[in-house]
């Protein structure tokens, strides 16, 4: 979830304010925050699997 929220903060609050000013006007910010948090939640199994493989000593992230 933290990855998704961090991605939201970078996308909308950093890039949206500096590079794409029209980006702030478009979508509902509450929905976008929820969607990014859900995306981060869906990535948890992949991050855990990668962490387990790296700790097992295979050294291969894939």
N, C-alpha and C positions, 0 to 999 in steps of 0.2 A: 504494500500500500504506500509506503514511504517513497518508493521509486516512482510510482505513478503521480503522487503529489509533487514530488520534486520535478518531474517532467512537466506537469501543469505549470508550476511556478516559472520554470525556464521558458516554456513555450509562450504562455500568455503574458506573464509579468515582465519578462526580460525582452524576448524577441518581439512580442506584441507591442511593447511600448517604444522600442528603439528602431526596429527594422520595418515592421508592418503595423503602422498606427491604426489602420482600418480594421485590424484583427480584433480589437477590443470591442468594437461596435456590433459585430455579427452575432455569435452564439451566446446563449445564456451561460453566464460564468458558473452558476451553481451546477448546472448539468455537466458542463465541461470538467469541473473538479471531480464530480462523481464518476464520470466516464474514465478519467485518467486514473483515479484510485482503483476502479474495478480492473482496468488494464494492468496496473501494478500487482493487484491481487492474483490475477491469472498467471503472472510470471513467476510466482513463488515456487511451484514445482520444478520449473526449469532451473532456477537459481539454486535450489536445494540439491538437485541432481548434479549440477556442475560442482557444487561445493563438496559433495560426497566423493565424486570421482577424483577431484584434486587431492583430497585428504587420503584417499586410498593409495595414492602414490603413482597413479597411471600418468599423471602430468598432462593428460589430453583433455582439453575443455569440452570436446564434442563426443 
